[in-house]
């Protein structure tokens, strides 16, 4: 019986994508072939004990090009080490979050996803058709938010901006959109 891997939206992932994910997650330097990464370095700096399972979860998240949820993260980790449980992933992510190493993002529908704690502020655009999360920075939006806070008598100390949208077909885009 063939196993068909799917992403968080239920879309099939090809064998090549699975192999690419494995290659991306596996490097050199540790018993599992993992190389040092930013999350691992932050764990060490905070004195957090790194078990083999935590190290593997840190590596997989560090190499993620998206914002995986716990199930996605577990699936990727399990490709490398099938003995790692979903509960271990949840506990590890909770610990990383508590230490300020990762950020838990809850988008529409309360579906939690994770990203490394950013050194630089950014906002998110969520594609409602695919679930893809696009990170962006826009100086004009940042200035506008500061101005609104000032006009209302506040000093802005933080914010979180999430935009939700669907792709506009190329034929419907104007010259200005491109």
Order of alpha helices (4+ residues) and beta strands (2+ residues): beta-beta-alpha-alpha-alpha-alpha-alpha-beta-beta-beta-beta-alpha-beta
